[in-house]
Structures are given as C-alpha cells and as structure tokens.
Amino acid sequence: AIHNSKEDCWFVYKNAVYDVTKFISLHPAGPSSIIDYAGLDSTLAFDQVGHSISAQNWLFKYKIGNIAK
C-alpha cells in the first residue's frame, strides 16, 4: 500500500505484485488509470476493462512477487 504514487507504483493482480512505475507513461489510456489503483488490488478493474491477451502477457514483465498466503 505504500507504493501508491506516480514515482513508486505497485499494484496487485491475481495475487501477484507488479511494479509498473516505468510503465505509467507508456499506458495507452494514460497514467491516471494505473495510478488510481497504485498500492491496491487491481484485479477486478483490470479484468473489467477487457485487456487483450497481449496486454496481459506484457504485464508479467513487471511482476516482482506474489502475495503470501
């Protein structure tokens, strides 16, 4: 939750943690759609947008870990 800014942006997607700080400026829909979920679980929002398989695969480039069970 402390990684919740444009300069330090992480989020959770399907129990995995992603550091997308370097991707924010590249996001096709703009930075705000990512920053809104910085430090949070973005699973529902990410899936509702209908990201392509290509976008989902590209996301894994930024994976840094998993949520402990």
ZARODO-674168 format. One line per field, with one value per atom (N, C-alpha, C): atom name; residue number from 1; x negated, y negated, z negated; chain; residue in one letter. Coordinates in Angstrom, 2 decimals, padded with zeros to 5 digits. Example, Ala and Ser with C-alpha at 12.3 -4.5 7.8 and 13.67 -1.06 7.14 Angstrom:
atomo <- (N, CA, C, N, CA, C)
num <- (1, 1, 1, 2, 2, 2)
east <- (-013.19, -012.30, -013.20, -012.85, -013.67, -012.90)
north <- (005.69, 004.50, 003.30, 002.25, 001.06, -000.03)
up <- (-007.80, -007.80, -007.80, -007.08, -007.14, -007.87)
cadena <- (A, A, A, A, A, A)
residuo <- (A, A, A, S, S, S)
//
This chain:
atomo <- (N, CA, C, N, CA, C, N, CA, C, N, CA, C, N, CA, C, N, CA, C, N, CA, C, N, CA, C, N, CA, C, N, CA, C, N, CA, C, N, CA, C, N, CA, C, N, CA, C, N, CA, C, N, CA, C, N, CA, C, N, CA, C, N, CA, C, N, CA, C, N, CA, C, N, CA, C, N, CA, C, N, CA, C, N, CA, C, N, CA, C, N, CA, C, N, CA, C, N, CA, C, N, CA, C, N, CA, C, N, CA, C, N, CA, C, N, CA, C, N, CA, C, N, CA, C, N, CA, C, N, CA, C, N, CA, C, N, CA, C, N, CA, C, N, CA, C, N, CA, C, N, CA, C, N, CA, C, N, CA, C, N, CA, C, N, CA, C, N, CA, C, N, CA, C, N, CA, C, N, CA, C, N, CA, C, N, CA, C, N, CA, C, N, CA, C, N, CA, C, N, CA, C, N, CA, C, N, CA, C, N, CA, C, N, CA, C, N, CA, C, N, CA, C, N, CA, C, N, CA, C, N, CA, C, N, CA, C, N, CA, C)
num <- (1, 1, 1, 2, 2, 2, 3, 3, 3, 4, 4, 4, 5, 5, 5, 6, 6, 6, 7, 7, 7, 8, 8, 8, 9, 9, 9, 10, 10, 10, 11, 11, 11, 12, 12, 12, 13, 13, 13, 14, 14, 14, 15, 15, 15, 16, 16, 16, 17, 17, 17, 18, 18, 18, 19, 19, 19, 20, 20, 20, 21, 21, 21, 22, 22, 22, 23, 23, 23, 24, 24, 24, 25, 25, 25, 26, 26, 26, 27, 27, 27, 28, 28, 28, 29, 29, 29, 30, 30, 30, 31, 31, 31, 32, 32, 32, 33, 33, 33, 34, 34, 34, 35, 35, 35, 36, 36, 36, 37, 37, 37, 38, 38, 38, 39, 39, 39, 40, 40, 40, 41, 41, 41, 42, 42, 42, 43, 43, 43, 44, 44, 44, 45, 45, 45, 46, 46, 46, 47, 47, 47, 48, 48, 48, 49, 49, 49, 50, 50, 50, 51, 51, 51, 52, 52, 52, 53, 53, 53, 54, 54, 54, 55, 55, 55, 56, 56, 56, 57, 57, 57, 58, 58, 58, 59, 59, 59, 60, 60, 60, 61, 61, 61, 62, 62, 62, 63, 63, 63, 64, 64, 64, 65, 65, 65, 66, 66, 66, 67, 67, 67, 68, 68, 68, 69, 69, 69)
east <- (-000.81, 000.00, -000.86, -002.12, -002.96, -003.50, -003.36, -003.82, -002.65, -002.22, -000.95, -001.06, -002.18, -002.35, -002.91, -002.94, -003.48, -004.96, -005.65, -007.09, -007.41, -006.43, -006.61, -005.27, -005.00, -003.66, -003.66, -003.10, -002.91, -001.42, -001.00, 000.36, 000.40, 001.51, 001.73, 002.69, 002.38, 003.28, 003.24, 004.37, 004.49, 003.41, 003.28, 002.37, 000.89, 000.57, -000.83, -001.04, -002.27, -002.60, -003.40, -003.05, -003.69, -004.19, -005.42, -005.97, -005.85, -004.86, -004.57, -005.01, -005.90, -006.37, -006.89, -007.69, -008.28, -007.28, -006.15, -005.14, -004.12, -003.99, -002.92, -002.86, -003.99, -003.99, -003.69, -003.75, -003.51, -002.08, -001.32, 000.02, 000.91, 001.53, 002.35, 003.51, 004.06, 005.18, 004.72, 003.43, 002.90, 002.54, 001.79, 001.29, 002.36, 003.41, 004.38, 005.07, 005.29, 005.97, 005.12, 003.82, 002.94, 002.79, 002.54, 002.31, 003.52, 004.71, 005.92, 005.87, 005.10, 005.01, 003.64, 002.82, 001.49, 001.62, 000.92, 000.96, 002.17, 002.98, 004.23, 004.29, 005.34, 005.62, 006.40, 005.84, 006.46, 007.13, 007.24, 007.73, 009.07, 010.04, 011.38, 011.36, 010.73, 010.67, 009.93, 008.81, 008.01, 008.83, 009.52, 010.31, 011.55, 012.16, 013.37, 013.08, 011.87, 011.51, 011.46, 011.16, 011.08, 009.74, 008.68, 007.34, 007.13, 006.42, 006.12, 005.17, 005.07, 004.10, 002.70, 002.44, 001.13, 000.82, 001.79, 001.61, 001.40, 002.13, 001.97, 000.59, 000.12, -001.22, -002.29, -002.09, -003.05, -003.16, -002.06, -002.03, -003.05, -003.20, -004.07, -005.54, -005.88, -007.23, -007.54, -006.50, -006.67, -006.41, -006.21, -005.93, -007.17, -006.96, -008.07, -007.86, -006.69, -006.46, -005.02, -004.74, -003.39, -002.96, -001.66, -001.10, -001.23, -001.74, -001.86, -000.49, -000.31, 000.98, 001.02)
north <- (001.20, 000.00, -001.27, -001.16, -002.37, -002.73, -001.86, -002.12, -002.64, -003.85, -004.34, -005.71, -005.93, -007.22, -007.01, -008.06, -008.00, -007.64, -008.04, -007.79, -006.41, -005.74, -004.42, -003.71, -003.02, -002.49, -000.97, -000.34, 001.11, 001.39, 002.53, 002.99, 004.50, 005.03, 006.48, 006.85, 007.95, 008.51, 010.03, 010.61, 012.05, 012.59, 011.96, 012.36, 012.25, 011.53, 011.24, 009.73, 009.35, 007.93, 007.46, 006.29, 005.73, 004.32, 004.06, 002.70, 002.10, 001.26, 000.68, -000.77, -001.18, -002.56, -002.99, -002.16, -002.52, -002.46, -001.82, -001.65, -002.79, -003.51, -004.52, -005.45, -005.96, -006.91, -006.24, -004.93, -004.19, -003.68, -003.74, -003.15, -003.87, -003.12, -003.73, -004.60, -004.27, -005.04, -006.18, -006.36, -007.43, -006.95, -007.76, -007.35, -007.24, -008.03, -008.05, -006.70, -005.95, -004.67, -003.66, -003.84, -002.99, -003.57, -004.84, -005.48, -005.33, -005.28, -005.10, -003.80, -002.82, -001.52, -001.27, -002.28, -002.15, -001.76, -000.71, -000.23, 000.62, 000.94, 001.67, 002.94, 003.72, 004.88, 004.39, 004.55, 004.05, 005.15, 006.34, 007.49, 007.22, 006.81, 006.59, 005.50, 004.39, 003.28, 003.68, 004.37, 004.80, 005.73, 006.69, 007.65, 007.00, 006.05, 005.40, 004.55, 004.02, 003.20, 004.05, 005.32, 006.20, 006.13, 006.10, 006.08, 007.30, 007.10, 008.19, 009.19, 010.36, 011.37, 010.80, 010.05, 009.42, 008.48, 007.68, 006.76, 007.53, 008.61, 009.44, 010.07, 010.55, 011.14, 010.09, 008.90, 007.83, 007.43, 007.51, 007.17, 008.00, 009.26, 010.15, 009.73, 008.88, 008.32, 007.52, 007.02, 006.15, 006.89, 008.19, 008.96, 008.98, 008.69, 008.69, 009.67, 010.28, 011.24, 011.66, 012.47, 012.97, 012.57, 012.50, 012.24, 013.54, 013.46, 014.65, 015.12, 016.41, 016.98, 017.08)
up <- (000.00, 000.00, 000.00, -000.41, -000.44, 000.94, 001.90, 003.27, 004.09, 003.78, 004.33, 005.00, 005.67, 006.35, 007.75, 008.52, 009.88, 009.87, 008.82, 008.71, 008.16, 007.59, 006.96, 007.00, 008.09, 008.35, 008.47, 007.47, 007.48, 007.38, 007.93, 007.67, 007.68, 007.18, 007.12, 008.23, 008.91, 009.91, 009.75, 009.42, 009.21, 008.28, 007.12, 006.05, 006.40, 007.44, 007.78, 007.69, 007.38, 007.21, 008.42, 008.93, 010.12, 009.82, 010.21, 010.12, 011.51, 011.71, 013.02, 013.13, 012.25, 012.23, 013.60, 014.23, 015.52, 016.67, 016.44, 017.49, 017.52, 016.43, 016.32, 017.52, 017.95, 019.07, 020.41, 020.46, 021.71, 021.83, 020.76, 020.77, 021.78, 022.69, 023.75, 023.23, 022.08, 021.55, 020.64, 020.54, 019.70, 018.31, 017.59, 016.27, 015.19, 015.25, 014.16, 013.96, 015.04, 014.89, 014.12, 014.11, 013.31, 011.91, 011.81, 010.52, 009.60, 010.17, 009.35, 008.55, 009.01, 008.34, 007.72, 007.67, 007.08, 005.61, 005.22, 003.85, 003.52, 004.51, 004.29, 005.13, 004.92, 005.76, 006.98, 008.14, 009.38, 010.20, 009.65, 010.41, 011.09, 010.33, 010.89, 011.96, 011.67, 012.63, 013.90, 013.75, 014.91, 015.80, 015.18, 015.96, 016.58, 015.91, 016.44, 017.67, 017.76, 018.92, 020.18, 020.02, 021.18, 021.88, 021.11, 021.70, 022.60, 023.67, 024.61, 023.97, 024.57, 024.10, 024.20, 025.23, 025.40, 024.23, 023.83, 022.70, 021.41, 021.22, 020.03, 019.99, 021.11, 021.16, 020.92, 021.43, 021.26, 019.80, 019.07, 017.65, 016.86, 017.21, 016.45, 016.51, 017.42, 017.49, 016.21, 015.55, 014.37, 013.05, 013.11, 011.89, 010.99, 009.70, 008.76, 007.61, 007.51, 006.43, 006.34, 005.33, 005.06, 003.65, 003.46, 002.14, 001.34, 000.15, -000.72, -001.14, -001.20, -001.63, -003.13)
cadena <- (A, A, A, A, A, A, A, A, A, A, A, A, A, A, A, A, A, A, A, A, A, A, A, A, A, A, A, A, A, A, A, A, A, A, A, A, A, A, A, A, A, A, A, A, A, A, A, A, A, A, A, A, A, A, A, A, A, A, A, A, A, A, A, A, A, A, A, A, A, A, A, A, A, A, A, A, A, A, A, A, A, A, A, A, A, A, A, A, A, A, A, A, A, A, A, A, A, A, A, A, A, A, A, A, A, A, A, A, A, A, A, A, A, A, A, A, A, A, A, A, A, A, A, A, A, A, A, A, A, A, A, A, A, A, A, A, A, A, A, A, A, A, A, A, A, A, A, A, A, A, A, A, A, A, A, A, A, A, A, A, A, A, A, A, A, A, A, A, A, A, A, A, A, A, A, A, A, A, A, A, A, A, A, A, A, A, A, A, A, A, A, A, A, A, A, A, A, A, A, A, A, A, A, A, A, A, A)
residuo <- (A, A, A, I, I, I, H, H, H, N, N, N, S, S, S, K, K, K, E, E, E, D, D, D, C, C, C, W, W, W, F, F, F, V, V, V, Y, Y, Y, K, K, K, N, N, N, A, A, A, V, V, V, Y, Y, Y, D, D, D, V, V, V, T, T, T, K, K, K, F, F, F, I, I, I, S, S, S, L, L, L, H, H, H, P, P, P, A, A, A, G, G, G, P, P, P, S, S, S, S, S, S, I, I, I, I, I, I, D, D, D, Y, Y, Y, A, A, A, G, G, G, L, L, L, D, D, D, S, S, S, T, T, T, L, L, L, A, A, A, F, F, F, D, D, D, Q, Q, Q, V, V, V, G, G, G, H, H, H, S, S, S, I, I, I, S, S, S, A, A, A, Q, Q, Q, N, N, N, W, W, W, L, L, L, F, F, F, K, K, K, Y, Y, Y, K, K, K, I, I, I, G, G, G, N, N, N, I, I, I, A, A, A, K, K, K)
//
